[in-house]
Amino acid sequence: MTASLRRSMIERTDRGRAGHGDAMGSATRSADAEFAAAYRAHVDFVWRVLARRGVDPAALEDATQEVFVVAHRQWGAWKDRATMRAWLYGVARRVASTHHRGQRRRQRKLASLIPPEGQDLEARIEGRARLVALAQAIDALDPVHREIFVLADIDQMTAPAIAEALGCNLNTIYTRLRRARARVTEAMTARELDEPNQERQHAKSR
């Protein structure tokens, strides 16, 4: 997320506030302040959603700004604060769809799982191997289960918020999330069980 994008959106909000006369009163100023707070709270989330949905890195800043331009025009369309992220997710999906015209290239943000530099080399190699295995396990899910898994376990959205964002029944979300987690766990467990065999084969090849 770039500082220029943050400044651009803040300036846009300030211009909108300055353009209102006294007749608009405190309600408009309150809405502008509310929008600015929502931008600060959710801009990184919107950026991640757009990146995962295949928006080219060079276009991410413009696409993120577009999401919040749409949000500013439609401010108040969300029902309450608990559902704002779900609503923004829906806006981001539409913007991403416009940008890449069906060429979806997901870019997951799993950098937080990479081991810190301070660990010894063996631990860092193992940590990176687990990261690769996790990404592969997620990639192996079908698109429906993959999207729900990422929203819940990477973006930390609640099941009700996911249900609203995707337009699905809440029980369906819970069921699919359980299945997705079970499949990822199964894949990671299979990897751990297979490690001794791989080590023996590697030793024999030396």
N, C-alpha and C positions, 0 to 999 in steps of 0.2 A: 504494500500500500504506500503510495507516494504522498509527500507533503503537499505537492501542487494540487492533487485531487482534493485533499481536505480543504485547502485554502479556497479552491474554486467553489466548492459546495457551500462553505461558510459565506463567501462573498455573494453567492446567488441568494442565499437566505436573507442576508443583510439588505440586498437591493430590494427584495420583495417586501421586507419590513418597511424600508424607507419610502416605498411607493404608496403605502396606505395612508390615507388621511386620518384625522381624528375620528371621523365617522365610523371607521372600522373598529376603533376602540381597543380595549385590552384583549379581547377575544382573539384578534388576529395576531397580536404580539405573543400571546400564549401559545397559539398554534405553531408559530414560527419557532419559538423556543423548544416546543415539544418535538418538532421535526429535526431541529439541530441536535437535540439529545439522542433521538432515535438514530440519526446518521452516525454519530460517534459510537453508539453502542453496537451497531449492526454492520458497519461498512466492511469490516474484515471478513465477516461471515458471507456477505454478498460477493466479495472478491473471490473467496474460496469456491462458492457455488458456481460462479461463472467459469473459473479455471477448470473445475471438474467436468463441466458440461462442454468443454472443448473450445472455449473462446481462445483465440490466438493470444499468446502473452503480450504481443505488441498492441492488442486491442483491449486488453483488460481494463485499463484506466478509463477509456471512453465508455466501455460497456457498463462499468460500475457507476459512472456518473449518470448514464442513461437510466439505470434502474432507479436512482434517487430523483431524477427529474420526473419520471413517471410517478413515483411515490409522492412527490410534492404536489403534482397536479391532482392526484386522487386522494390526497390526505383525508383521513377520516373514514376510508373504505374498510379499514380493519375494525374489528368489533371491540377489542380491548387489548391491553398491553400484553396479555399472555399469548395472544395470537399474532402479534405484529411480525415476529420472525417468520412464521408460516406464510403470512401474506407477502412479505418481501421475497420469500423463496419462490412463490408463484410468479411474481413480477420478474425475478431474475431468470427463471426458466424461459419465460416468453422472450426476454431480451436476448438470451443466449441462442435461442432457436432462430431468431431473426439474423443474428450475426453469422452463424456458421452454416445456415441452410441445410441442416441435417447431417453435417460432417462433425459428429460428436467425437471429441477426443478428451477423455477424462484425464485429469491430472490431480491425483490425490495428494493431500498434504499430510504425510506421515513422518515428517522430519523430526517431530518430537520423540519418536521412538528410536532414533539413532543414538547409540551410546555416546556419552560425553568423551571429549578428547583425553581426559585424565585416566581413563581405564587402560589396562594393559592391552597389548595388541590382540591376544587370543580372545579376550572378552569382547573387544570391539568387532572383531571379525564375526564372532558368533552372533552378536547383536544385529549386525548388518544382514547376516544370513537369515535371522528370524524376521527381520523387516521385509526382506525379499519374499520369504515364504508366506508371510501374512498378506502382502500385496497380491501374490499369486492366488491365495485362497479366496480373497475378495473378488478378484477378477474371474474366478471360476464360477461364481454365483451367476444365476440368470439375472438379466437387467432389473426385473421387479424386486427381487430379494436384495440385490446389490445396493440399489438406491436406498432402500429402507435401512439396511445395515449401516451404510455410510452416514445417513442423516442421524441415526440414533447413537451409534458408538464412536463416530468421529466428530460430527458436528454437535453432538450432545442435545439434540432436539427431543422433546418428550413425544410419546406415542400419540397423544391427542393432537399435538401440533403437526406431526407428520400426517396424521389422518386428514386434517384440514388442508394441509398443503397439497396433498396428492388426491384429495377428493375421494378417500376410501373410508369404509366402515372401520371403526376403531378396533373391533375384535379381529378384523382381517389383518390390520397392521400388527397387532400383538402376535397373531399366528405366524405371519410371514417373518417377523423379527426373530421369533423363537427358532424357526427353521433355519434362517440365515446364520444365526449364532451357532446352532448345532453343527451346521456344515463347515463353518470356519473352524470351530473347535476340533471337529473330526479330522480335518485336513492338517491342522497343526499337530495334533496327537500322532497321526500317522507319520508325520515327518520326524517327530522325536523318537518314535519306535524304530524307524528305519535308520537312524543315525549310526547305531552300532554296526549294522551290516555294511554301511558305506565306509566306515572307518576300517573295518577288516579288509574290505576289497581294496581300499587305498593302500593299506599296509602290504598286502600281497603284491601289489603292482610295483612296489619300490625295488 
